[in-house]
């Protein structure tokens, strides 16, 4: 069976679990970078699909940096 890790921060992210089941993909969702990193250390997935949030605040430096915990996982 094909595996997929999906780190998700937004509660508005669409649920693709039915599609993954239809394609015979075992998908795991993670809500923190720490949990994603732990899972990556144990078993690398076949696919890695992430959803990231970039804030639109008034702090320009923070806006460029983004407001997510997941990019360190990808580094």
Secondary structure, DSSP 8 states (H G I E B T S, - for coil): -EEEEEE---TTS---HHHHHHTTEEEEEESSHHHHHHHHHH---SEE---------S-HHHHHH-S-S-HHHH-
